[in-house]
């Protein structure tokens, strides 16, 4: 029997189960829309659609107080990596927002600061980073 070739991605740990609207403090010059994943509006609201996949707190352990921050940060890193937001201009704001959301969700200051420093050192969202979840075939 002949079976079809499939296309898939690997490495996602979480999938958003309902649409979410988050105020971010990051004001792009225009609307940024990415497929059926998210929209960032100039008034700084980020709309993330149901079904958006993300991998949690990259390089750290996932806890309830890291989930929202990692979700938002992954969206922004995708925007910067794809060139929708200028990395040099927006990465300091994006990484600072990661820490702010984590603190607002109850993360200890030391852990939130260490997490922010780790993404800064790793240059999270830099356009030179390859797609972490390329389409694979089998």
N, C-alpha and C positions, 0 to 999 in steps of 0.2 A: 504494500500500500504506500502511496506517495503522500507525504504530509507537507503542509505549506510552511514556508519560512515565516517566522514571526519576528516582530520588532518590539524591543522592550528597553527599559532603562533599569539600572540597578542603583542601590545605595540610598534610597529614600527610607527614612525611618517613620515618618509621620505624613498623614494626609488630612488636611483641614476638612471638617465635617459640616461646616456651615459658613456662609459668607460672613466676612468680618470687616468692619470699618474702623480704622484707627487714625487718630490725630497724631501727626509725626513731628512737627516743627521744621520739616524740610519742604521748602517751596521751590519746585522746579519752574522754569520759565514757560513751560507748556505742559499739557496733559501727556503723560507717558502711559501707554497701554501695551501690555505684553500678552498676546494671544488671549486665552481664556483664563489667565492666571491672576492678573492684578491690574489696577489702574491707580496711578498717582496723580492727584489733581494739584493745580497751582496753589490752592488754599491749604496745602499740606496734608490733606486726607488721603489715606491709602486704603483702597478697597481691594481686599483679597478674596478671590472667589472660592467657593466650595470646591474641593478636590485638589487644591494647591498642595504639592508635595514639598517637604523640606526635610533636612537631616538633623534637626535639633542643634544643640550647642556643639558645633564642630570643635574637636580637640578638647572638649570638657565633658563632664557628665550632665545628663539631662535631669532636671528637677522641675517641679511645678513653677518655680519662680524664674526659670530660664526659658520656658516655652514661647511666650509671647515675644520676648526679645529676640530669640533665635529665628522665629517666623518672620518678623519684620526685617531683621538684619539680612536674612537670606534673600528676601525680595529686593532690598536695596543693593546687595552685592551683585545680584543678577543684572539689575539696571546698569550698574557701573561696568561690569564685565562686558556687557553687550554694547556699551557706548551710549546708552540713553541718558546717563548722567556722567559728567566729567569726574573722573576719579580724583584728580588733584584738588578740585574744588569741593567735592561732596564727601569724600571718605572721612575727613575729620568729624563732620556732622553725623554721618551714618554710624561711625564707631562710638561716638559720644551718646547717640540715641540708644544704642544697644545697652550701654551702662545705665542710662536713665530709666529705661523701661524695666530692666532687671531690679534696680533699686526700688522703683515704684511697686513692683510685685513682691517685694520683701527679701530680696537677696542681700546678704551681708556685703557691706561696703568693700571689704578686702577682696572677696571673691569677684564682685562685679568689676572692680578696678583691674584685677589680674586678668579677667576675661577680656576686657577692653584692650589691655596692653597686648595680649596674645594675638588678637585680630589685627591690631596695628602692625605688630612685628611680622605677621604672616601676610601682610598686605591684602587682607580680605577684600574681595571684589575687584582686584586689579585686572585690567583688560588683558594682561599677558597670561593670566591663569587660564588653563584649558577648561573646557566644559567638564564639570565634575560628573555629569550624568549623561554621557553621550548615548545615542541610540545604538543598541547592539542588535545583532541578528543571530538566530539559531535555527 
